[in-house]
Amino acid sequence: MRVDVIGIFPEYLAPLELSIVGRARTTGLLEVVAHDLRDWTHDVHRTVDDTPYGGGAGMVMKPEPWGEALDAVLAGGPGGGPAGARARLVVPTPGGRPFTQALAEEYAALPWLVFTCGRYEGIDARVAAQAAARPEVEAVDEVSLGDYVLAGGEAAVLVIVEAVARLLPGVLGNPDSLSEESHTDGLLEYPVYTKPQAWRGIEVPEILRSGDHGRIARWRRDSALRRTAAVRPDLVAALDPAGLDRADLATLAAAGWVPGEDGRFRPVPPCVPD
């Protein structure tokens, strides 16, 4: 996979040289190229922003340097990317669609991602509109990490690239570790433990030391269901009861969630004493 990142702080991406992402780059599984947007400015101050039309506080990033940067990065045609691929242009913004594990998996199947790192009040909206019409661009995605605002898109790119890179074939030493992670099946992951057996008076649950793999699997499943119900009830509400077994349904019922008449999970109304 190739990843191009355009912004005014290319040095912000130095952490992508570390850990599993760094190893993926070293082994050739992932190519990351950072571009300085100011390289496509033409004034002595290397200006990338201006006041917004319509008034208001803050500054908006100018379309001219962005247009020239995308011209260069996309190499002017559909054949400019890896093996003639088209790019998915990703625009981190608090006004975008939520970044999820499912979207990370979608990106991991693509050959080429191009990120635009906005600053200030954002990038002139014409940049994304013009890019969406380019033949080199498969689609333009505006993506948000959550309901909050960052100073710029670089931090979001670090998160997205790491989430995607670890899904690439060959990046993780044991690919089976991906199968039981949080959000893989719509649930949060169960609690995990390692040696020693007892630490500061707290014992590892006996069932995990039993060697009974069937009971261990059930304990982990129940723990994931209970944790999800307690921490992320929105994820429980999105589950399909038809995809769960009787033990799953019993665990969720004990946690206060049962299927409603519409077939979706609903919290159990609290009991009111007579």
Buried (B, 14 or more C-beta within 10 A) or exposed (E): BBBBBBBBBBEBBEEBEEEBBBBBBEEEBBEBEBBBBBEBBEEEEBBBBBEBEEEEEEBBBBBBBBBBBBBBBBEEEBEBBEEEBBBBBBBBBBEBEEBEBEBBBBBBEBBBBBBBBBBBBBBBEEBBEBBEEBEBBBEBBBBBBEEEEBEBBBBBBBBBBBBBBBBBEEBBEEEEEBEBEBBEBBBBBBEEEEEEEEEEEEEBEEEBEEEEEEEBEBBBBBBBBBBBBEEBBEBBBEBEBEEBEEEBBEBBEEBBBEBEEEEEBBBEEEEEEE
